[in-house]
Amino acid sequence: MVKESTGEEISKEDLGGPKVALQRGVIHNVGEDDEAVIDDIRR
């Protein structure tokens, strides 16, 4: 859809992956997997 609208090729990750959400303040932490996230929550 982005390519059709703007002519730009962009990956799903660059468009809105966790790194983008973290930079924008949408999320506060990123974990490698579910277990890592649950361990972070428990701390």
Buried (B, 14 or more C-beta within 10 A) or exposed (E): EEEEEEEEEEEEEEEEEEEEEEEEEEEEEEEEEEEEEEEEEEE
